[in-house]
Amino acid sequence: MKYDSIIIGAGAAGLYCALHAGRRGRRVLVLEHNAEPGAKILISGGGRCNFTNINAGDPTRYISANPHFARSALTRHPPSEFIALTTKHRIAHYEKTLGQLFCEGARASQKIVRMLLDECAQAGVDIKLNCRVRAVQRGERFDVDTSLGAFTAETCIIATGGLSIPKLGATAFAYDIAKQFAVPIVKTRPALVPLTFSEADLAWMRPLSGVSAPVVASCGGASFKEAALFTHRGLSGPAILQASSYWTVEEDIRLDWLPDAADDVFAARKRERPRAQMKTILAEHMSERLATALSQRLPEGAIGDIKDATLIEAARTLKAWRLTPSGTEGYAKAEVTVGGIDTNALSQQTMEARAVRGLFFVGEAVDVTGWLGGYNFQWAWSSGWAAGQSC
């Protein structure tokens, strides 16, 4: 049961690494504890798979304790390379918004998994499903004990992901292996995750559950202009999910409820509609329910009876509305994990652990987390490719 490379995890990064290692003539084995490969790929984009982003080669759109680490893999294997593979397999795609690329058709994500499996088969890769890894030991080679027997290989690639979405099989396996081999780990936290709030905030938020609005959400020096969505526990929606990746406990987030309006949005309407209330003007920019809720914290009365300075200050309040989340909805609802294998312990070129020859980490397990919209899949492809050239 000897192989050149054993890859643990048949997700995006693991399969992509496998097919590229196999193309080099390496004898590759992929081990997966789930009953089917590509669990996260299958649910991505509601089954349409947001498989990359045309802007995903930009390393500034990834979060890491070492912000320069991702640059090498992303530059050498950019989105165009994966797009070319989908074209080869005649998988049609379209650009949705903000550079997001989706497969066309219902259940199109299955086409991406099938593509990866077909490429692995052509490269002679062996894949074993329902295979639980019991132990990984290293002597002259890596010895992997599993529920389906013992296997040995020159190299071992950990592609088991982070802690997000445990119902799909996420575990701390990658971090356990890192600890076993003394590879440092950056503290992890849920990312791309809905934010929760205290009862004081939920008193006005809960009645708005299901209401969405365009906002600019800012946190940790990053800002995102997309939609926010009220939930029964707080806030979600693309803008909030993006901001959550930068949020830390006890930190505020800032929302601009009037992203396309100037500070004089009320004052400018004073001459035209002097008897109008602020909530009436607000309702021109958002739903009436949200306008009513937000106006509770603004001066009352007709705007014609309010000083311009006060009207401008009210607009500025709405454009820099501060909220303090009590937490997040956790790994169960998080799309990805921030933190993970410390990139300072890995080769930027190959993803190999500097202190443990032959041990590689790829994908979400590594301390590189992308923005919402196909960036994390691109990191899986690029990091998997980088390891696949060397493992």
C-alpha positions as CSV (number, residue, x, y, z in Angstrom):
1,M,0.0,0.0,0.0
2,K,2.8,2.4,-0.9
3,Y,2.2,5.7,-2.6
4,D,4.3,8.7,-3.4
5,S,1.8,11.2,-1.9
6,I,-1.1,10.8,0.5
7,I,-3.6,13.6,0.6
8,I,-6.0,13.7,3.5
9,G,-9.2,15.4,2.5
10,A,-11.2,15.3,-0.8
11,G,-12.4,18.8,-0.8
12,A,-11.5,21.6,-3.3
13,A,-7.9,21.9,-2.3
14,G,-7.3,18.2,-1.8
15,L,-8.7,17.1,-5.2
16,Y,-7.0,19.9,-7.0
17,C,-3.7,19.1,-5.4
18,A,-4.2,15.4,-6.2
19,L,-4.8,15.9,-9.9
20,H,-1.8,18.2,-10.3
21,A,0.5,15.8,-8.4
22,G,-0.9,12.9,-10.4
23,R,-0.1,14.8,-13.7
24,R,3.5,14.8,-12.6
25,G,3.5,11.1,-12.5
26,R,3.2,10.8,-8.8
27,R,1.2,7.9,-7.4
28,V,-1.4,9.7,-5.3
29,L,-3.9,8.5,-2.7
30,V,-6.7,10.7,-1.4
31,L,-8.4,9.8,1.8
32,E,-11.9,11.2,2.7
33,H,-13.9,10.5,5.8
34,N,-17.2,11.6,4.2
35,A,-19.3,9.3,2.0
36,E,-18.8,11.7,-1.0
37,P,-16.1,14.1,-2.1
38,G,-16.4,17.9,-2.4
39,A,-19.0,18.5,0.3
40,K,-18.5,22.3,0.4
41,I,-18.3,22.5,-3.4
42,L,-21.7,20.9,-3.7
43,I,-23.5,23.4,-1.5
44,S,-21.7,26.5,-2.8
45,G,-23.8,29.2,-4.4
46,G,-27.1,27.3,-3.7
47,G,-25.8,24.4,-5.9
48,R,-24.4,26.7,-8.7
49,C,-20.9,26.9,-7.2
50,N,-19.3,30.3,-7.0
51,F,-16.0,28.7,-8.0
52,T,-13.8,31.8,-8.3
53,N,-13.8,35.5,-8.7
54,I,-12.2,37.5,-11.5
55,N,-10.5,39.6,-8.8
56,A,-9.4,36.7,-6.7
57,G,-5.7,37.0,-7.7
58,D,-5.5,40.1,-5.6
59,P,-3.7,39.2,-2.3
60,T,-5.1,42.2,-0.5
61,R,-8.5,40.5,-0.5
62,Y,-7.3,37.8,1.8
63,I,-6.9,38.0,5.6
64,S,-3.8,36.5,7.2
65,A,-1.3,37.3,9.9
66,N,1.2,37.3,7.0
67,P,-0.7,39.3,4.3
68,H,2.0,38.7,1.7
69,F,2.0,34.9,2.0
70,A,-0.8,34.2,-0.5
71,R,0.7,36.3,-3.3
72,S,3.0,33.6,-4.7
73,A,0.4,30.9,-5.2
74,L,-2.2,33.3,-6.4
75,T,0.2,34.9,-8.9
76,R,1.5,31.6,-10.3
77,H,-1.9,30.0,-10.5
78,P,-4.5,32.8,-10.9
79,P,-8.3,32.5,-11.6
80,S,-7.7,32.2,-15.3
81,E,-6.1,28.8,-14.9
82,F,-9.1,27.3,-13.2
83,I,-11.5,29.0,-15.6
84,A,-9.5,27.4,-18.4
85,L,-10.1,24.0,-16.9
86,T,-13.9,24.6,-16.7
87,T,-13.8,25.6,-20.3
88,K,-12.0,22.4,-21.2
89,H,-14.8,20.5,-19.6
90,R,-17.5,22.7,-21.2
91,I,-18.9,23.9,-18.0
92,A,-20.7,27.2,-18.7
93,H,-20.4,30.0,-16.3
94,Y,-21.5,33.6,-15.8
95,E,-20.5,36.6,-13.8
96,K,-23.0,37.6,-11.2
97,T,-21.9,40.7,-9.2
98,L,-18.5,42.0,-8.1
99,G,-16.6,39.6,-10.2
100,Q,-18.3,36.4,-8.8
101,L,-18.3,33.5,-11.3
102,F,-21.0,30.9,-11.0
103,C,-21.7,27.8,-13.0
104,E,-24.9,27.9,-15.1
105,G,-27.8,25.6,-14.5
106,A,-29.3,23.8,-11.5
107,R,-27.0,21.6,-9.5
108,A,-24.1,22.9,-11.5
109,S,-21.8,22.5,-8.6
110,Q,-21.9,18.7,-9.3
111,K,-20.2,19.5,-12.6
112,I,-17.2,21.0,-10.8
113,V,-16.9,17.9,-8.5
114,R,-17.2,15.7,-11.6
115,M,-14.6,17.7,-13.4
116,L,-12.1,17.3,-10.5
117,L,-12.8,13.6,-10.2
118,D,-12.4,13.0,-13.9
119,E,-9.1,14.9,-13.9
120,C,-8.0,12.8,-10.9
121,A,-8.9,9.6,-12.7
122,Q,-7.0,10.6,-15.8
123,A,-4.0,11.3,-13.6
124,G,-4.2,7.9,-12.0
125,V,-5.2,9.2,-8.5
126,D,-6.8,6.7,-6.1
127,I,-9.6,8.0,-3.9
128,K,-11.0,6.2,-0.9
129,L,-14.2,7.5,0.7
130,N,-15.6,6.6,4.2
131,C,-12.1,6.4,5.3
132,R,-11.3,7.6,8.8
133,V,-7.7,8.4,9.5
134,R,-6.7,7.1,13.0
135,A,-3.1,8.2,13.1
136,V,-0.3,9.8,11.1
137,Q,3.3,8.9,12.0
138,R,6.6,9.8,10.3
139,G,9.7,7.8,10.1
140,E,11.5,7.5,6.8
141,R,8.1,7.8,5.2
142,F,4.6,8.9,6.4
143,D,2.6,6.0,7.8
144,V,-1.1,6.6,7.8
145,D,-3.4,4.2,9.8
146,T,-7.0,4.3,8.7
147,S,-10.3,2.5,9.0
148,L,-9.6,0.9,5.6
149,G,-6.0,-0.2,6.4
150,A,-2.5,1.2,6.6
151,F,-0.9,3.3,3.9
152,T,2.6,4.8,3.5
153,A,4.0,7.6,1.3
154,E,6.9,9.9,0.9
155,T,4.8,13.0,1.4
156,C,1.5,13.8,3.3
157,I,-0.7,16.7,2.4
158,I,-3.3,17.9,4.9
159,A,-6.4,19.3,3.1
160,T,-9.1,18.8,5.7
161,G,-10.2,22.4,5.9
162,G,-11.1,24.4,9.0
163,L,-13.8,24.3,11.6
164,S,-16.7,25.9,9.6
165,I,-19.9,24.0,8.8
166,P,-19.3,20.9,11.0
167,K,-22.5,19.3,9.6
168,L,-20.5,18.8,6.4
169,G,-17.8,16.9,8.4
170,A,-15.5,19.8,9.4
171,T,-13.1,18.8,12.3
172,A,-9.9,20.1,13.9
173,F,-7.9,17.3,12.2
174,A,-5.5,19.7,10.5
175,Y,-4.8,21.5,13.7
176,D,-4.3,18.3,15.6
177,I,-1.7,17.2,13.0
178,A,0.0,20.6,13.2
179,K,0.2,20.2,17.0
180,Q,1.6,16.7,16.7
181,F,4.4,17.9,14.4
182,A,5.0,21.2,16.4
183,V,3.7,23.4,13.5
184,P,2.4,26.6,15.0
185,I,-1.2,27.7,14.7
186,V,-2.7,31.2,14.5
187,K,-5.8,31.4,16.8
188,T,-9.0,30.6,14.8
189,R,-12.4,32.2,14.7
190,P,-15.5,31.9,12.6
191,A,-15.6,34.1,9.5
192,L,-18.1,35.1,6.8
193,V,-20.7,34.5,9.6
194,P,-23.8,36.3,10.8
195,L,-23.4,38.7,13.8
196,T,-25.5,38.4,17.0
197,F,-26.5,41.2,19.3
198,S,-27.6,41.8,22.9
199,E,-31.3,42.0,23.9
200,A,-31.1,45.8,23.9
201,D,-30.3,45.9,20.2
202,L,-32.5,43.0,19.4
203,A,-35.5,44.9,20.8
204,W,-35.5,47.0,17.6
205,M,-33.8,44.6,15.3
206,R,-36.0,41.5,15.7
207,P,-39.2,43.1,14.4
208,L,-37.2,43.8,11.2
209,S,-36.3,40.2,10.6
210,G,-36.2,39.5,6.9
211,V,-35.7,43.2,5.9
212,S,-32.6,44.0,3.9
213,A,-31.0,47.2,2.8
214,P,-27.9,48.4,0.9
215,V,-25.3,49.6,3.3
216,V,-21.6,50.1,3.7
217,A,-20.4,47.9,6.6
218,S,-17.0,48.8,8.1
219,C,-14.9,47.0,10.6
220,G,-11.2,46.5,11.2
221,G,-10.2,49.0,8.5
222,A,-12.2,47.3,5.8
223,S,-15.4,48.5,4.2
224,F,-17.9,46.6,2.1
225,K,-20.8,48.1,0.1
226,E,-23.4,45.4,-0.2
227,A,-26.7,44.3,1.4
228,A,-27.3,43.9,5.2
229,L,-30.1,41.5,6.3
230,F,-31.9,41.6,9.7
231,T,-32.4,38.2,11.3
232,H,-34.0,37.1,14.5
233,R,-30.6,37.0,16.1
234,G,-29.0,40.1,14.6
235,L,-27.6,40.9,11.2
236,S,-26.5,38.9,8.2
237,G,-26.3,39.6,4.4
238,P,-23.2,39.9,2.2
239,A,-22.0,43.2,3.8
240,I,-22.2,41.9,7.3
241,L,-20.6,38.5,6.4
242,Q,-17.7,40.4,4.9
243,A,-17.3,42.6,7.9
244,S,-17.5,39.7,10.3
245,S,-14.2,38.3,9.0
246,Y,-12.5,41.5,10.4
247,W,-14.5,41.7,13.6
248,T,-13.1,40.8,17.0
249,V,-14.9,40.6,20.3
250,E,-16.0,43.9,21.9
251,E,-15.2,45.8,18.7
252,D,-17.8,48.0,17.0
253,I,-19.0,47.7,13.4
254,R,-20.1,50.9,11.6
255,L,-23.0,50.9,9.1
256,D,-23.8,53.6,6.6
257,W,-27.5,53.3,6.1
258,L,-27.4,56.0,3.3
259,P,-24.5,54.8,1.1
260,D,-25.6,56.7,-1.9
261,A,-26.7,59.9,-0.1
262,A,-24.7,63.0,1.0
263,D,-24.6,64.5,4.5
264,D,-27.2,67.1,3.4
265,V,-29.8,64.5,2.3
266,F,-32.3,66.0,4.8
267,A,-31.2,69.6,4.5
268,A,-31.4,69.6,0.7
269,R,-35.1,68.5,0.9
270,K,-36.0,71.2,3.4
271,R,-37.2,73.8,0.8
272,E,-39.0,71.2,-1.4
273,R,-40.8,69.4,1.4
274,P,-40.6,71.5,4.6
275,R,-43.5,69.5,6.3
276,A,-42.0,66.1,5.6
277,Q,-40.8,64.0,8.6
278,M,-37.3,62.5,8.5
279,K,-38.7,59.0,8.3
280,T,-40.6,60.0,5.1
281,I,-37.3,61.1,3.5
282,L,-35.6,58.0,4.8
283,A,-38.3,55.8,3.2
284,E,-37.1,57.1,-0.2
285,H,-33.8,55.3,0.4
286,M,-34.9,52.1,2.2
287,S,-38.0,50.1,3.3
288,E,-40.6,52.0,5.3
289,R,-40.2,49.5,8.2
290,L,-36.5,50.2,8.4
291,A,-37.0,54.0,8.0
292,T,-39.5,54.0,10.9
293,A,-37.1,52.0,13.1
294,L,-34.1,54.2,12.4
295,S,-36.0,57.5,12.7
296,Q,-36.8,56.6,16.4
297,R,-33.3,57.8,17.2
298,L,-33.5,61.0,15.1
299,P,-35.0,64.5,15.9
300,E,-38.8,64.6,15.6
301,G,-41.0,67.0,13.7
302,A,-41.1,68.5,10.2
303,I,-37.7,69.0,8.6
304,G,-38.6,72.7,7.9
305,D,-38.7,73.3,11.6
306,I,-35.2,71.8,12.2
307,K,-31.9,73.7,11.8
308,D,-29.8,72.6,8.9
309,A,-26.9,71.8,11.2
310,T,-29.2,69.4,13.1
311,L,-30.4,67.8,9.9
312,I,-26.8,67.3,8.7
313,E,-25.8,65.8,12.1
314,A,-28.8,63.4,11.8
315,A,-27.6,62.3,8.4
316,R,-24.1,61.8,9.7
317,T,-25.5,59.6,12.5
318,L,-27.1,57.4,9.9
319,K,-24.0,57.2,7.8
320,A,-21.8,56.2,10.8
321,W,-24.2,54.1,12.8
322,R,-22.2,52.2,15.4
323,L,-23.2,48.8,16.8
324,T,-21.4,46.4,19.1
325,P,-22.1,42.7,18.3
326,S,-22.3,40.3,21.2
327,G,-20.9,37.6,19.1
328,T,-21.4,35.5,16.0
329,E,-23.5,32.5,15.0
330,G,-20.3,30.4,15.3
331,Y,-18.7,27.8,13.1
332,A,-22.1,26.2,12.5
333,K,-23.1,29.1,10.3
334,A,-19.6,30.3,9.3
335,E,-18.6,29.8,5.7
336,V,-14.9,29.8,6.5
337,T,-12.4,29.9,9.3
338,V,-10.0,32.8,10.0
339,G,-6.6,31.7,11.4
340,G,-5.1,28.2,11.2
341,I,-1.7,26.9,10.2
342,D,0.8,29.7,10.7
343,T,2.1,30.7,7.3
344,N,5.5,31.6,8.7
345,A,5.9,27.9,9.2
346,L,5.2,27.1,5.6
347,S,7.0,27.6,2.3
348,Q,5.3,30.3,0.3
349,Q,6.3,28.5,-2.9
350,T,5.2,24.9,-2.0
351,M,3.0,25.0,1.1
352,E,5.4,22.5,2.8
353,A,6.1,22.8,6.5
354,R,9.6,24.2,6.8
355,A,10.5,22.1,9.8
356,V,8.8,18.8,8.7
357,R,10.0,17.7,5.3
358,G,7.2,16.1,3.2
359,L,4.3,17.6,5.3
360,F,2.1,20.1,3.4
361,F,-1.0,22.1,4.4
362,V,-3.4,23.6,1.8
363,G,-6.7,25.3,1.6
364,E,-8.8,26.6,4.5
365,A,-6.6,24.9,7.1
366,V,-4.0,27.5,6.4
367,D,-4.1,31.0,7.9
368,V,-5.4,32.6,4.6
369,T,-9.0,33.6,4.4
370,G,-10.6,35.2,1.4
371,W,-13.5,37.6,0.9
372,L,-17.0,36.4,0.2
373,G,-17.6,35.6,-3.5
374,G,-15.3,32.9,-4.7
375,Y,-12.1,34.0,-3.1
376,N,-11.8,31.0,-0.8
377,F,-12.3,28.5,-3.6
378,Q,-9.5,30.3,-5.5
379,W,-7.2,30.0,-2.5
380,A,-8.1,26.2,-2.5
381,W,-7.2,26.0,-6.2
382,S,-4.0,28.1,-5.9
383,S,-2.6,26.5,-2.7
384,G,-3.6,23.0,-3.9
385,W,-1.8,23.6,-7.2
386,A,1.3,24.9,-5.4
387,A,1.6,21.8,-3.2
388,G,0.8,19.6,-6.2
389,Q,3.9,20.8,-8.0
390,S,6.2,19.6,-5.2
391,C,4.5,17.0,-3.1
